[in-house]
Amino acid sequence: MKRIILSITALFYLSTGLAQETVIRKHRLTDEITEKISVLKSDKATRQGLYQAVNEKNIAIASGNFENDKKAGVWHYYNPKGHLLQNYDYTNKKLLFEAPEDTTSSLRYFVDKQLTDTDRTTKPVKAGGRYFGYLPYLSVFKLPKDLENINRMVSYAVVELLVSPGGRLADFKVHIFSGESYHRVFNMSTNMPNEEDKVFTPATLNGEPIGCRIMIRCWIDNYGGIMMP
């Protein structure tokens, strides 16, 4: 019995010694959202363990876990009020839940085909949900200097994303509208910093993948950035 206890004790200390220590790193994702990322103490570039993104009201809009710097298991995504928008299983690359979308949504979807009453369609889906999943496209845009003084009260932005039938980001534009007639288009690079920001579950028409444009109406903030309501 003494030998068994000694063996168990030795295994406990061995596993403890092999466990990787982590620390929390904070990072501003946007002006309103802060990331809390568990990283290895020995290598702060490697994400390991719990991840959370919280807004200024300390409401989590994303939570999940990293394993060896990759998203693993089920992640949960919320809107700024804390309502669940999506559960996504990164280990099995599977959408588990997507909240219904109604007319109050900031997103609209368009296909280059005249639809009939009998057509069956599905919209494109972004891992990360309809709020957090689209933040990377908003965060790369800032108003140019010649538009910094634009009247925010009569101006807004529309982010336009083209998703190919293969589920890839094929085109990316930002439209700025102001007053009754001003409209300017900015062509953005589709070479996003993270590979996952180039990937969608494509729209379908009668069970077949089809290209689809996503239009996202946004506000222009005081810093020249854009954000969803």
Helices and strands as residue ranges (DSSP letters): H 2-18, E 22-28, E 34-40, E 47-54, E 60-67, E 70-78, E 84-89, E 94-98, E 107-110, E 121-122, G 132-134, H 135-139, G 145-147, G 152-154, E 155-163, E 169-178, E 182-187, G 195-198, E 203-205, E 208-210, E 212-220, E 226-227
